[in-house]
């Protein structure tokens, strides 16, 4: 259900008056008691002043996910290892009527081998060091990350003014800082035994972590753009950015630092993707003036309803069921050769994104603009020879992963 905040740091933390916790979800939201317990723990961390919790709230490592948290101190544990992870939506100059889903899916299998240009030059153009994880640029990663080809399912009045085109295909990319963020996190945890107390932002340690954090956020944004560039090149299309919204990061404000732990970091008027799964509708909303009450945060997705381990007893019990999970009601195709991941990322693992959007609208935080149906979702492809080798070795375990067999 997620680790206690203090589980990998100091044995105990000094008692503190809990910070204010504001719930931006209705009684219809699926909220686990474990997530509420973690919220209470987070409210007692040193320096924490206020917390905003959103309808995608669920238990997470080092605290609940789906939260914006204001603190006078920096808390790297709350941001985690995928610093700068976010969602980016792009519109293609490719009309839906020209799409052949099977052909597009075949091309998407080559997405991470598509040329992107000189990585060093791309990093320099983004104001980043040329040796900052260049080989990982343009890669998606595992878990819930993806690149998805989408079509507009519904468009409200005003959606066109936001640059949306119901006749064009779109790309939604969910990825972060990959091994770069993981290295920053690992080094931070290893170097500081009392990490649960956080850092003084004015200290040398705090400043160094913030500098590394900022590089990760910029790298992750560039990474999402390059993933989209690869996908667009495979489809022989041009693309244009609609929205780029991170949800794992820290933002400075006049009251301290807002930690976005799985919560989209937004300002009034910004367009924000809210994703669910490869077999459900995603949404695009515009942030309203009300986000000033929620620390500039909203949900970035539906949020998990069931954890990964639980899903293995719920769906995908045999090959036929797993193959069915790779198709959706709109004829869409998911590309994922990791058998465990297919099960863990099934649609039923997630809450209802429509309900999440409805709660956010009722709280005056957003206005819905459009919904999108998934057509091709790329999560993970492996070489066919490798797939066959892994099938013959059922005891094979992935390095540094979740301990699941990969097929």
C-alpha positions in Angstrom: 0.0 0.0 0.0 3.0 2.3 -0.1 5.8 3.0 2.3 5.6 5.1 5.4 7.2 8.5 4.9 9.8 7.8 7.5 10.5 4.2 6.6 13.8 4.8 4.8 15.0 7.7 6.9 15.0 8.7 10.5 13.3 6.3 12.8 10.9 8.9 14.2 9.9 12.5 13.3 9.1 15.2 15.9 5.4 15.5 16.5 3.8 18.5 14.7 0.4 20.1 14.3 -1.0 18.7 11.0 -1.2 21.0 8.0 -4.5 21.9 6.5 -5.8 19.2 4.0 -8.2 20.3 1.4 -10.2 17.6 -0.5 -11.1 18.4 -4.1 -13.1 15.3 -4.7 -16.7 14.2 -4.1 -18.2 11.2 -2.3 -18.4 9.5 -5.6 -14.6 9.3 -5.9 -13.0 5.9 -5.2 -10.5 6.8 -2.3 -8.7 4.1 -0.3 -8.3 4.5 3.4 -4.6 3.9 3.0 -4.3 7.0 0.9 -6.1 9.1 3.5 -3.8 7.7 6.2 -0.8 8.7 4.0 -2.2 12.2 3.7 -2.3 12.5 7.4 1.3 11.4 7.6 2.3 14.0 5.0 0.5 16.7 6.8 2.8 16.2 9.8 6.1 16.5 7.9 8.4 19.3 8.9 7.6 22.6 7.1 4.3 21.4 5.5 1.7 24.1 5.5 -1.1 23.0 3.2 -2.2 20.0 1.1 -4.6 19.7 -1.8 -5.8 16.2 -2.6 -7.5 15.4 -5.9 -10.0 12.7 -7.1 -7.2 10.5 -8.5 -5.7 10.1 -5.0 -4.3 6.7 -4.3 -1.6 5.2 -2.1 2.0 5.6 -3.3 5.5 5.2 -2.2 6.6 7.9 0.3 3.1 9.2 0.5 -0.2 9.5 -1.3 -0.2 10.2 -5.1 -2.5 12.8 -6.5 -1.4 15.6 -4.2 -0.1 19.2 -4.3 1.7 20.0 -1.0 3.0 23.4 0.1 6.0 23.4 2.4 8.7 25.8 3.6 11.2 22.9 3.2 12.1 20.8 0.3 11.0 17.1 0.4 12.7 15.1 -2.3 11.0 11.9 -1.2 7.6 13.3 -2.2 8.8 14.0 -5.8 10.4 10.6 -6.1 12.6 9.3 -8.8 10.8 10.3 -12.0 11.4 14.0 -11.6 9.7 16.0 -14.3 7.3 13.2 -15.4 4.4 14.7 -17.3 1.9 14.5 -20.1 2.3 16.3 -23.5 -0.4 16.5 -26.1 0.4 17.1 -29.8 -1.8 17.6 -32.9 -0.7 16.0 -36.2 -1.3 17.4 -39.6 -2.6 13.9 -40.5 -6.4 13.5 -41.0 -8.2 10.7 -39.2 -9.8 9.5 -42.5 -6.3 8.5 -43.8 -5.4 6.3 -40.8 -5.0 2.5 -41.1 -4.7 1.4 -37.5 -2.9 -1.9 -38.3 -0.3 -0.2 -40.4 0.2 2.6 -37.9 0.7 0.0 -35.1 3.3 -1.8 -37.2 5.2 1.5 -37.6 4.9 2.4 -33.9 6.9 -0.8 -33.1 9.9 1.0 -34.4 9.4 4.2 -32.5 12.4 4.0 -30.3 14.8 3.2 -33.2 13.6 6.2 -35.3 16.4 8.8 -35.8 16.0 12.0 -33.8 19.2 13.9 -34.8 22.3 14.7 -32.7 21.4 14.2 -29.0 24.1 16.6 -27.9 22.9 19.4 -30.1 19.3 18.8 -29.0 20.3 19.1 -25.3 22.3 22.2 -26.0 19.4 23.8 -27.7 17.3 23.1 -24.6 20.0 24.8 -22.4 21.1 21.5 -20.9 24.6 19.9 -20.7 25.4 17.9 -23.9 26.4 14.8 -21.8 23.1 14.7 -19.8 21.9 11.2 -20.5 21.9 11.6 -24.3 21.4 8.0 -25.1 18.1 7.9 -23.2 16.5 10.8 -25.1 13.3 9.9 -27.0 12.6 6.8 -24.9 9.4 6.1 -23.1 10.2 3.8 -20.2 8.0 1.2 -18.5 5.2 1.3 -15.9 2.3 3.6 -16.9 4.3 5.5 -19.5 3.2 5.5 -23.1 2.9 7.2 -26.4 -0.6 7.1 -27.8 -2.2 7.9 -31.1 -5.6 9.4 -30.5 -8.7 10.7 -32.3 -11.1 13.3 -30.9 -14.2 11.5 -29.6 -16.1 14.6 -28.3 -15.4 18.3 -28.7 -17.3 21.0 -26.8 -17.9 24.5 -28.0 -14.8 26.5 -27.6 -12.5 23.5 -28.2 -11.7 24.7 -31.7 -10.6 28.1 -30.3 -8.1 26.1 -28.2 -6.5 24.8 -31.3 -8.2 21.4 -31.4 -9.3 19.8 -34.7 -11.8 16.9 -34.6 -10.6 15.8 -38.0 -7.0 15.5 -37.1 -5.0 12.8 -35.2 -3.3 13.6 -31.9 -0.5 12.2 -29.9 -0.5 11.9 -26.1 2.9 11.2 -24.5 3.5 10.3 -20.9 7.1 10.0 -19.8 9.7 11.6 -17.5 13.3 11.8 -16.8 14.1 8.1 -17.1 17.5 7.0 -15.6 18.5 10.6 -15.0 15.9 11.3 -12.4 16.4 7.9 -10.9 20.1 8.6 -10.4 19.4 11.9 -8.8 16.9 10.3 -6.4 19.3 7.3 -5.6 22.2 9.6 -4.9 20.0 11.8 -2.7 18.7 8.9 -0.6 22.2 7.4 -0.2 23.7 10.7 0.9 21.1 11.8 3.5 20.0 9.5 6.2 17.5 12.0 7.6 15.7 12.7 4.3 12.2 12.5 5.8 12.8 15.8 7.5 13.5 17.4 4.1 16.0 20.1 3.2 16.3 23.7 4.0 15.9 25.4 0.6 18.6 27.9 1.5 21.2 25.3 2.3 23.9 24.1 0.0 22.3 20.7 0.0 18.9 22.1 -0.9 20.3 24.3 -3.6 22.2 21.4 -5.2 19.1 19.2 -5.2 17.0 22.0 -6.7 19.5 22.5 -9.5 19.5 18.8 -10.3 15.7 18.7 -10.1 15.4 21.6 -12.6 17.7 19.9 -15.1 15.5 16.7 -14.8 12.3 18.7 -15.4 13.8 20.3 -18.5 15.2 17.0 -19.8 11.8 15.2 -19.3 10.0 17.9 -21.3 12.5 17.6 -24.2 12.2 13.8 -24.0 8.4 13.9 -24.5 8.9 16.2 -27.5 11.4 13.8 -29.1 9.1 10.8 -28.5 6.4 12.7 -30.4 8.9 13.6 -33.1 9.8 10.0 -33.6 6.1 9.0 -33.7 5.3 11.7 -36.2 8.2 10.8 -38.4 7.0 7.2 -38.5 3.6 8.4 -39.6 5.1 10.9 -42.1 3.4 13.8 -40.4 4.3 17.1 -38.8 3.2 17.9 -35.3 2.4 20.8 -33.1 2.4 21.1 -29.3 -1.0 21.6 -27.6 0.0 21.1 -24.0 3.0 20.1 -21.9 2.2 19.7 -18.2 4.5 18.0 -15.7 3.1 16.3 -12.6 6.2 15.2 -10.5 8.1 18.3 -9.5 8.6 21.2 -7.1 7.5 24.7 -8.0 8.6 27.8 -6.1 5.9 30.3 -4.9 5.8 33.3 -2.6 4.8 31.0 0.4 7.4 28.3 -0.2 7.6 25.3 -2.4 4.6 23.4 -3.9 5.4 19.7 -4.3 3.4 18.1 -7.1 3.2 14.3 -6.4 1.3 13.0 -9.3 -0.6 16.2 -9.6 -0.5 18.4 -12.8 1.2 21.7 -12.2 -1.0 24.4 -13.9 -1.9 28.0 -14.1 -5.3 29.5 -15.0 -6.0 29.2 -18.8 -3.5 26.3 -19.4 -4.7 23.3 -21.4 -4.2 20.0 -19.4 -4.5 16.4 -20.6 -6.1 14.0 -18.1 -5.4 10.4 -19.1 -6.8 7.1 -18.2 -5.8 3.8 -19.8 -5.3 2.4 -23.3 -8.9 1.2 -23.4 -10.7 4.3 -22.1 -11.2 7.9 -23.1 -8.7 10.6 -22.2 -9.7 14.2 -21.7 -8.4 17.7 -22.3 -9.4 20.4 -19.9 -8.6 24.1 -19.4 -7.5 25.2 -15.9 -9.8 27.8 -14.3 -9.1 30.6 -11.8 -10.1 28.2 -9.1 -6.7 26.4 -9.2 -5.4 29.2 -7.0 -7.3 27.4 -4.2 -5.7 24.0 -5.1 -2.0 25.2 -5.0 -1.9 25.3 -8.8 -2.6 21.6 -9.0 -5.2 19.2 -10.5 -5.4 15.5 -11.4 -3.2 14.4 -14.3 -5.0 11.1 -14.8 -7.6 8.8 -13.4 -5.4 7.3 -10.7 -5.0 3.7 -9.9 -7.9 1.8 -8.4 -6.0 -1.5 -7.8 -2.3 -1.9 -7.3 -0.1 -3.8 -9.7 0.1 -7.0 -7.6 -3.7 -7.2 -7.2 -4.3 -7.0 -10.9 -2.5 -10.3 -11.5 -5.4 -12.0 -9.8 -8.1 -10.1 -11.6 -7.5 -10.2 -15.3 -5.2 -11.8 -17.9 -5.4 -15.3 -16.5 -4.6 -16.9 -19.8 -3.2 -16.0 -23.2 -6.7 -15.3 -24.7 -7.6 -12.8 -22.0 -4.2 -11.1 -22.3 -4.6 -10.8 -26.1 -8.1 -9.2 -25.5 -6.5 -6.7 -23.3 -4.4 -5.4 -26.2 -7.6 -4.4 -28.1 -10.2 -1.8 -27.2 -13.8 -1.0 -28.2 -12.8 1.4 -30.9 -10.6 -1.1 -32.7 -7.5 0.4 -31.1 -4.3 -1.6 -30.6 -1.9 -1.6 -27.7 1.7 -2.6 -28.3 3.1 -4.2 -25.2 5.3 -7.3 -25.2 5.7 -7.4 -21.4 3.0 -9.9 -20.3 3.0 -8.6 -16.7 2.7 -5.0 -17.8 -0.3 -5.9 -20.0 -2.1 -7.1 -16.9 -1.0 -4.4 -14.6 -2.1 -1.6 -17.0 -5.5 -3.0 -17.9 -8.3 -0.5 -18.0 -9.9 -2.0 -14.8 -6.8 -1.0 -12.8 -7.8 2.6 -13.1 -10.6 4.8 -11.8 -13.1 6.5 -14.1 -11.4 9.5 -15.7 -14.8 11.0 -16.5 -15.6 11.0 -12.8 -12.3 12.7 -12.1 -13.0 15.5 -14.6 -16.5 15.9 -13.2 -15.2 16.3 -9.7 -12.6 18.9 -10.8 -15.3 20.8 -12.7 -17.7 20.8 -9.7 -14.9 22.2 -7.6 -14.4 25.0 -10.1 -10.9 24.0 -11.0 -11.3 23.1 -14.7 -13.6 23.1 -17.7 -13.7 20.1 -20.0 -12.9 20.8 -23.7 -12.5 17.4 -25.4 -12.3 13.7 -25.0 -10.0 11.4 -27.0 -10.3 7.7 -27.9 -7.1 5.6 -28.1 -6.2 4.1 -31.5 -2.5 2.9 -31.1 -0.8 2.8 -27.7 2.9 2.1 -27.5 4.1 0.9 -24.1 6.9 -1.6 -24.7 8.1 -3.6 -27.6 10.9 -6.2 -27.6 12.7 -8.0 -30.3 10.8 -11.1 -31.5 13.9 -13.3 -30.9 14.1 -12.0 -27.4 10.4 -12.7 -26.8 10.9 -16.3 -27.8 13.9 -16.7 -25.6 12.1 -15.3 -22.6 9.1 -17.7 -23.3 11.5 -20.6 -23.0 12.9 -19.3 -19.7 10.0 -18.9 -17.4 12.2 -18.1 -14.4 13.8 -15.1 -16.1 13.5 -12.0 -14.0 14.0 -8.4 -15.1 16.9 -6.5 -13.6 16.0 -3.8 -11.2 12.3 -4.2 -12.0 9.2 -5.4 -10.3 10.3 -9.1 -10.2 7.8 -10.1 -12.9 8.6 -12.2 -15.9 8.9 -10.2 -19.1 7.5 -11.7 -22.4 
